Amino acid sequence: MYNYNHYKVHNRDEVISFMESNPFVTLISTRISGRVELTQVPVLITQRDGKL
């Protein structure tokens, strides 16, 4: 997936705040039959020594 420079957020605190406020990601997959499946997956964020 192309990551457009226009949409990048460079403020680390802003990114972490967004991720903590929205702790789910949507995983999209396709079966061989063509059926699309969507699942919400929880994401836990831990910071240690300045790293996520």
Buried (B, 14 or more C-beta within 10 A) or exposed (E): EEEEEEEEEEEEEEEEEEBEEEEEEEEEEEEEEEEEEEEEEEEEEEEEEEEE
